[in-house]
Amino acid sequence: MALRRTDAPHTEGASRASARALRECFARKGYVRVFDPARRTDESSDAYKKGYEVRLIVADAHELAAVRRALEAAGFRPGRPFKKGRRIAQPVYGRQAVDAFRRVRASEASGRARLTGG
């Protein structure tokens, strides 16, 4: 599955296409990391610095660029990508992003969910 670049401005149709591309990428190889308050109390804040994060795993720089455009079009602020094995991880930080992607995952069987940030 290749994400395609569109030259369309940020309109409602472009946002739907971006959200669809993000849903497909997340379903293929994405996951969510959540903050664990119990662990924060057990360990010092210096040792446990985890927060809320969505990771979208892509194969190459071309797909990464398309995912970053789709994230921005959907209202998310992409973090700094990093290598993870032979692939590239595109993080999106924040509880709002995690909640949006969790809603999508929960509603995929029952219908369509809206995937927007900001």
KOLGULO-878383 format. One record per residue: residue number from 1; residue in three letters; x, y, z of N, C-alpha, C in turn. Coordinates in steps of 0.001 Angstrom, whole numbers, plus 500000, padded with zeros to 6 digits. Layout:
(NUM 'ALA' (X Y Z) (X Y Z) (X Y Z));
...
//
This chain:
(1 'MET' (500844 498833 500000) (500000 500000 500000) (500892 501232 500000));
(2 'ALA' (500719 502060 499040) (501502 503284 498951) (500594 504469 499243));
(3 'LEU' (501095 505368 500067) (500379 506607 500323) (500724 507567 499199));
(4 'ARG' (499743 508284 498714) (499972 509171 497577) (499921 510625 498003));
(5 'ARG' (500779 511404 497395) (500779 512840 497653) (499718 513490 496794));
(6 'THR' (498970 514391 497399) (497994 515144 496627) (498381 516613 496672));
(7 'ASP' (498112 517300 495602) (498395 518730 495550) (497178 519542 495969));
(8 'ALA' (496148 518873 496454) (494936 519559 496881) (495202 520334 498164));
(9 'PRO' (494560 521481 498324) (494706 522223 499581) (494045 521453 500717));
(10 'HIS' (494248 521923 501927) (493695 521259 503108) (492181 521481 503171));
(11 'THR' (491475 520726 502385) (490021 520807 502384) (489463 519611 503118));
(12 'GLU' (488159 519558 503270) (487518 518430 503947) (487824 517124 503238));
(13 'GLY' (487806 517113 501909) (488111 515904 501149) (489548 515446 501362));
(14 'ALA' (490472 516399 501394) (491873 516049 501625) (492053 515494 503031));
(15 'SER' (491322 516025 504009) (491413 515534 505370) (490898 514102 505463));
(16 'ARG' (489822 513797 504748) (489301 512427 504746) (490300 511465 504136));
(17 'ALA' (490936 511883 503047) (491938 511030 502403) (493132 510822 503331));
(18 'SER' (493550 511864 504028) (494660 511757 504964) (494305 510833 506117));
(19 'ALA' (493101 510987 506647) (492669 510130 507749) (492616 508671 507312));
(20 'ARG' (492145 508431 506095) (492090 507055 505575) (493498 506474 505472));
(21 'ALA' (494444 507255 504953) (495830 506796 504824) (496438 506495 506188));
(22 'LEU' (496143 507337 507189) (496663 507107 508535) (496053 505858 509167));
(23 'ARG' (494749 505661 508964) (494103 504447 509493) (494744 503200 508906));
(24 'GLU' (495001 503220 507597) (495606 502059 506939) (497028 501822 507442));
(25 'CYS' (497800 502881 507608) (499170 502749 508104) (499173 502220 509538));
(26 'PHE' (498280 502734 510366) (498200 502302 511762) (497763 500841 511839));
(27 'ALA' (496818 500431 511011) (496345 499051 511022) (497445 498092 510571));
(28 'ARG' (498285 498537 509665) (499348 497696 509138) (500448 497445 510161));
(29 'LYS' (500952 498469 510809) (502123 498292 511666) (502236 499374 512735));
(30 'GLY' (501122 499946 513187) (501186 500994 514185) (500849 500468 515563));
(31 'TYR' (501273 501194 516572) (500908 500823 517937) (500912 502056 518833));
(32 'VAL' (500369 501867 520030) (500184 502954 520980) (500965 502632 522250));
(33 'ARG' (501628 503630 522797) (502298 503507 524098) (501596 504480 525045));
(34 'VAL' (501295 504023 526251) (500579 504880 527199) (501376 505044 528488));
(35 'PHE' (501118 506126 529141) (501728 506467 530421) (501166 505560 531510));
(36 'ASP' (502025 505065 532391) (501610 504205 533504) (501866 504941 534822));
(37 'PRO' (500822 505528 535434) (501032 506309 536660) (501556 505467 537826));
(38 'ALA' (501188 504188 537880) (501674 503330 538968) (503191 503159 538863));
(39 'ARG' (503661 503017 537671) (505101 502854 537470) (505853 504141 537796));
(40 'ARG' (505242 505270 537529) (505883 506560 537850) (506055 506700 539356));
(41 'THR' (505083 506216 540149) (505215 506316 541600) (506250 505327 542133));
(42 'ASP' (506389 504158 541476) (507359 503154 541919) (508790 503551 541557));
(43 'GLU' (508964 504131 540386) (510288 504517 539913) (510421 506036 539960));
(44 'SER' (511631 506507 539962) (511825 507959 539977) (511453 508550 538624));
(45 'SER' (511200 509836 538611) (510847 510495 537359) (512040 510526 536408));
(46 'ASP' (513239 510367 536924) (514418 510293 536061) (514495 508945 535345));
(47 'ALA' (514007 507884 535999) (514092 506541 535419) (512935 506261 534462));
(48 'TYR' (511747 506742 534773) (510569 506447 533944) (510055 507735 533329));
(49 'LYS' (510333 507932 532064) (509954 509168 531374) (508943 508917 530273));
(50 'LYS' (508252 507800 530315) (507316 507461 529250) (506070 508342 529339));
(51 'GLY' (505506 508601 528189) (504285 509382 528120) (503339 508744 527135));
(52 'TYR' (502439 509511 526594) (501478 509028 525605) (502085 509189 524220));
(53 'GLU' (502042 508112 523422) (502700 508140 522113) (502043 507145 521162));
(54 'VAL' (501877 507573 519917) (501465 506693 518823) (502680 506535 517936));
(55 'ARG' (502951 505300 517507) (504054 505068 516576) (503518 504450 515298));
(56 'LEU' (503817 505091 514193) (503480 504576 512875) (504778 504101 512232));
(57 'ILE' (504851 502829 511885) (506057 502240 511341) (505950 502206 509818));
(58 'VAL' (506956 502766 509147) (506956 502833 507682) (508226 502182 507149));
(59 'ALA' (508199 501845 505860) (509303 501105 505249) (510436 501995 504756));
(60 'ASP' (510112 503191 504255) (511161 504004 503644) (510856 505491 503786));
(61 'ALA' (511803 506310 503332) (511677 507764 503461) (510515 508316 502642));
(62 'HIS' (510215 507702 501508) (509096 508153 500678) (507769 507972 501429));
(63 'GLU' (507587 506812 502027) (506365 506561 502797) (506324 507445 504045));
(64 'LEU' (507480 507688 504649) (507550 508569 505820) (507054 509968 505474));
(65 'ALA' (507490 510505 504339) (507065 511845 503928) (505555 511892 503728));
(66 'ALA' (504990 510841 503136) (503548 510805 502920) (502788 510724 504245));
(67 'VAL' (503294 509951 505190) (502649 509835 506502) (502725 511162 507246));
(68 'ARG' (503852 511830 507184) (503982 513126 507861) (503005 514150 507286));
(69 'ARG' (502850 514167 505947) (501873 515079 505330) (500458 514735 505784));
(70 'ALA' (500151 513439 505840) (498815 513011 506261) (498560 513384 507715));
(71 'LEU' (499563 513239 508575) (499411 513625 509982) (499123 515116 510106));
(72 'GLU' (499869 515918 509395) (499669 517365 509458) (498307 517762 508900));
(73 'ALA' (497883 517114 507818) (496570 517420 507233) (495439 517034 508176));
(74 'ALA' (495658 515993 508984) (494634 515556 509931) (494690 516341 511235));
(75 'GLY' (495642 517251 511374) (495703 518101 512557) (496651 517618 513633));
(76 'PHE' (497485 516619 513356) (498458 516131 514327) (499806 516794 514092));
(77 'ARG' (500612 516821 515125) (501964 517362 515015) (502952 516200 515118));
(78 'PRO' (503532 515772 514006) (504434 514619 514043) (505720 514933 514794));
(79 'GLY' (506211 513945 515537) (507482 514083 516238) (508641 513778 515303));
(80 'ARG' (509809 513664 515882) (511009 513390 515093) (511088 511889 514785));
(81 'PRO' (511137 511506 513521) (511201 510085 513177) (512554 509491 513570));
(82 'PHE' (512558 508167 513793) (513799 507486 514152) (513809 506087 513551));
(83 'LYS' (515009 505541 513389) (515171 504197 512846) (514778 503184 513912));
(84 'LYS' (514090 502138 513474) (513724 501032 514360) (513947 499761 513554));
(85 'GLY' (515103 499156 513719) (515474 498025 512890) (515695 498492 511464));
(86 'ARG' (515057 497821 510514) (515174 498211 509101) (514106 499205 508689));
(87 'ARG' (513252 499576 509595) (512134 500466 509286) (512311 501807 509984));
(88 'ILE' (511350 502688 509764) (511374 504024 510368) (510113 504185 511203));
(89 'ALA' (510274 504671 512424) (509138 504929 513302) (508830 506422 513294));
(90 'GLN' (507563 506753 513059) (507103 508144 513110) (506248 508302 514361));
(91 'PRO' (506789 508944 515409) (505987 509113 516620) (505057 510322 516538));
(92 'VAL' (503954 510228 517252) (503039 511346 517466) (502774 511347 518959));
(93 'TYR' (503175 512416 519629) (503102 512458 521079) (501825 513131 521564));
(94 'GLY' (501375 512717 522735) (500259 513371 523394) (499061 512458 523606));
(95 'ARG' (498345 512743 524661) (497180 511942 525016) (496076 512053 523962));
(96 'GLN' (495919 513233 523376) (494882 513445 522368) (495120 512551 521150));
(97 'ALA' (496366 512418 520725) (496691 511548 519586) (496416 510093 519934));
(98 'VAL' (496822 509671 521121) (496579 508287 521556) (495088 508001 521600));
(99 'ASP' (494310 508921 522162) (492858 508727 522237) (492233 508629 520848));
(100 'ALA' (492697 509458 519904) (492147 509435 518546) (492438 508100 517859));
(101 'PHE' (493655 507606 517977) (494000 506339 517336) (493339 505161 518039));
(102 'ARG' (493140 505241 519345) (492412 504181 520060) (490951 504124 519618));
(103 'ARG' (490343 505293 519409) (488954 505312 518921) (488847 504639 517565));
(104 'VAL' (489822 504906 516713) (489818 504291 515386) (489936 502778 515507));
(105 'ARG' (490854 502330 516336) (491054 500888 516513) (489805 500225 517078));
(106 'ALA' (489152 500867 518034) (487958 500294 518652) (486765 500278 517714));
(107 'SER' (486706 501232 516803) (485523 501348 515953) (485688 500710 514573));
(108 'GLU' (486856 500156 514280) (487060 499589 512951) (486090 498465 512638));
(109 'ALA' (485756 497670 513625) (484825 496565 513383) (483391 497076 513229));
(110 'SER' (483062 498145 513931) (481678 498609 513931) (481374 499696 512898));
(111 'GLY' (482375 500348 512393) (482117 501433 511430) (483311 502356 511338));
(112 'ARG' (483043 503583 510926) (484113 504551 510729) (484188 505514 511898));
(113 'ALA' (485397 505844 512298) (485609 506836 513338) (486357 508015 512737));
(114 'ARG' (486189 509152 513309) (486878 510345 512837) (488252 510412 513475));
(115 'LEU' (489262 510632 512660) (490633 510684 513122) (491166 512083 512891));
(116 'THR' (491152 512894 513937) (491671 514252 513821) (492418 514601 515086));
(117 'GLY' (493393 515431 514936) (494152 515938 516078) (493733 517362 516345));
(118 'GLY' (494645 518079 517024) (494493 519498 517285) (493148 519938 517433));
//
